[in-house]
Amino acid sequence: MTVHTIPQLFDLTGKKALVTGGTGYLGTAFSQALAEAGASVVISSRDVERAQLAADMLPTTNGQKHFGVALNQIDPDSIRDGFLQAVEVADGIDILVNNGLVAASGDITNVTFEEFAEHQNNNAGYFVLARHLRDHVVSRSAPGCITNIGSMYGQVASYPDAYKDICTASPVAYHALKGGTIHMTRHMAAYWADDNVRVNCLSPGPFPNPDSVPGEMVERLCERLPMKRMGLPWELKGALIFLSSDASTYVTGQNLTVDGGWTAW
């Protein structure tokens, strides 16, 4: 009988991972986690220099190399070219983390038709990238792993009074997007299971960047949380490595929510 120890199950040595939006507040933690687990990481950003700088700062636990590539996830040509470059520089991709996001404009009171529709292009980008990964690993007769980044706001509404008189409310287009991300994950998982490709979703709860959100709004959000505090980026690392590694080989089509209990009530 083959022995599967905990260190073996979570070890990503020899794996190649692509993290879109890997230079951002949460994307940095995702990239670091994969590198710390032993994977070679390709970080994508619309700014290739920024992507390469972030890749150069990743740990090399076993001598692996990391890379940066340019990729705009709402531009189909950029998606194709960026994925092909990632495959070339890393000599293959096994793991995809669909994390990149072009932000929404406007809230429920003033978002335009065009702004709402444009934001949904993020899901088109997630899907096309996922299909590129699926086709790539199938051509190699290799297993593949896709983690789409959802949100607690793809599952529940936001509280209007958390934002009132402080800042713009959570965009309705973002809620629609992330709800779609979660369900699209299930659909891809069902269709690609025969291809040995697992597709899951990781949905963070409140992980606001302290440099970009008002403190008073954060205080109001904390009052709504069972744990009474915001999440820290490193608290997503374990969940991502679980979904990306052999620790979850019988897990597909699932949405793992890391939210301090927000969606528990």
PEMOBEL-V941933 format. One record per residue. N is the residue number from 1. PHI is phi in radians with two decimals (NA if undefined). Layout:
((N | PHI) (N | PHI))
//
This chain:
((1 | NA) (2 | -1.24) (3 | -1.59) (4 | -2.06) (5 | -1.49) (6 | -1.03) (7 | -1.03) (8 | -1.18) (9 | -1.12) (10 | -1.68) (11 | -1.40) (12 | -1.90) (13 | -0.98) (14 | 1.58) (15 | -1.50) (16 | -2.09) (17 | -2.15) (18 | -1.94) (19 | -2.02) (20 | -1.39) (21 | 1.07) (22 | -1.36) (23 | -1.79) (24 | -1.44) (25 | -1.05) (26 | -1.56) (27 | -1.05) (28 | -1.08) (29 | -1.13) (30 | -1.08) (31 | -1.11) (32 | -1.09) (33 | -1.06) (34 | -1.12) (35 | -1.15) (36 | -1.13) (37 | -1.44) (38 | 1.93) (39 | -1.37) (40 | -1.45) (41 | -2.05) (42 | -1.87) (43 | -1.71) (44 | -1.95) (45 | -2.72) (46 | -1.16) (47 | -1.86) (48 | -1.13) (49 | -1.14) (50 | -1.11) (51 | -1.10) (52 | -1.19) (53 | -1.08) (54 | -1.13) (55 | -1.13) (56 | -1.15) (57 | -1.61) (58 | -1.34) (59 | -1.22) (60 | -2.09) (61 | -1.17) (62 | -2.33) (63 | 1.46) (64 | -1.21) (65 | -1.92) (66 | -2.17) (67 | -2.44) (68 | -2.12) (69 | -2.37) (70 | -1.54) (71 | -2.78) (72 | -1.88) (73 | -1.36) (74 | -1.93) (75 | -2.10) (76 | -1.06) (77 | -1.18) (78 | -1.15) (79 | -1.06) (80 | -1.08) (81 | -1.16) (82 | -1.15) (83 | -1.16) (84 | -1.08) (85 | -1.17) (86 | -1.07) (87 | -1.05) (88 | -1.18) (89 | -1.25) (90 | -1.67) (91 | 1.09) (92 | 1.98) (93 | -2.27) (94 | -1.93) (95 | -2.23) (96 | -2.11) (97 | -1.99) (98 | -1.46) (99 | -2.03) (100 | -1.03) (101 | -2.68) (102 | -1.58) (103 | -1.13) (104 | -1.42) (105 | -2.01) (106 | 1.38) (107 | -1.85) (108 | -1.14) (109 | -1.50) (110 | -2.45) (111 | -1.11) (112 | -1.53) (113 | -0.98) (114 | -1.13) (115 | -1.13) (116 | -1.08) (117 | -1.13) (118 | -1.09) (119 | -1.13) (120 | -1.21) (121 | -1.08) (122 | -1.03) (123 | -1.22) (124 | -1.07) (125 | -1.13) (126 | -1.01) (127 | -1.13) (128 | -1.11) (129 | -1.09) (130 | -1.08) (131 | -1.18) (132 | -1.03) (133 | -1.11) (134 | -1.01) (135 | -1.11) (136 | -1.13) (137 | -1.26) (138 | -1.10) (139 | -1.13) (140 | -1.69) (141 | 0.97) (142 | -2.10) (143 | -1.29) (144 | -2.32) (145 | -2.42) (146 | -2.15) (147 | -2.12) (148 | -1.56) (149 | -1.63) (150 | -1.69) (151 | -2.99) (152 | -1.05) (153 | -1.38) (154 | -1.61) (155 | -2.16) (156 | -2.39) (157 | -1.34) (158 | -1.49) (159 | -1.54) (160 | -0.99) (161 | -1.30) (162 | -1.27) (163 | -1.92) (164 | -0.96) (165 | 1.15) (166 | -2.06) (167 | -2.75) (168 | -1.10) (169 | -1.20) (170 | -0.96) (171 | -1.11) (172 | -1.08) (173 | -1.12) (174 | -1.20) (175 | -1.07) (176 | -1.10) (177 | -1.05) (178 | -1.26) (179 | -1.08) (180 | -1.17) (181 | -1.03) (182 | -1.11) (183 | -1.31) (184 | -1.05) (185 | -1.00) (186 | -1.08) (187 | -1.13) (188 | -1.10) (189 | -1.05) (190 | -1.17) (191 | -1.39) (192 | -1.88) (193 | -1.06) (194 | -1.15) (195 | -1.59) (196 | 1.13) (197 | -2.06) (198 | -1.66) (199 | -2.29) (200 | -2.31) (201 | -2.20) (202 | -2.00) (203 | -1.95) (204 | -1.23) (205 | -1.56) (206 | -1.40) (207 | -2.22) (208 | -1.22) (209 | -1.30) (210 | -1.07) (211 | -1.44) (212 | -2.32) (213 | -2.23) (214 | -1.18) (215 | -1.08) (216 | -1.15) (217 | -1.14) (218 | -1.06) (219 | -1.05) (220 | -1.14) (221 | -1.12) (222 | -1.05) (223 | -1.11) (224 | -1.53) (225 | -1.72) (226 | -0.98) (227 | -1.53) (228 | 1.04) (229 | -2.72) (230 | -1.42) (231 | -1.42) (232 | -1.94) (233 | -0.88) (234 | -1.12) (235 | -1.30) (236 | -1.70) (237 | -1.06) (238 | -1.06) (239 | -1.11) (240 | -1.14) (241 | -1.15) (242 | -0.99) (243 | -1.23) (244 | -1.61) (245 | -2.01) (246 | -1.22) (247 | -1.17) (248 | -2.23) (249 | -1.15) (250 | -1.92) (251 | -2.08) (252 | -2.64) (253 | 1.32) (254 | -1.84) (255 | -2.05) (256 | -1.69) (257 | -1.77) (258 | -2.07) (259 | -2.46) (260 | 1.11) (261 | 1.64) (262 | -0.95) (263 | -1.50) (264 | -1.37) (265 | -2.46))
//
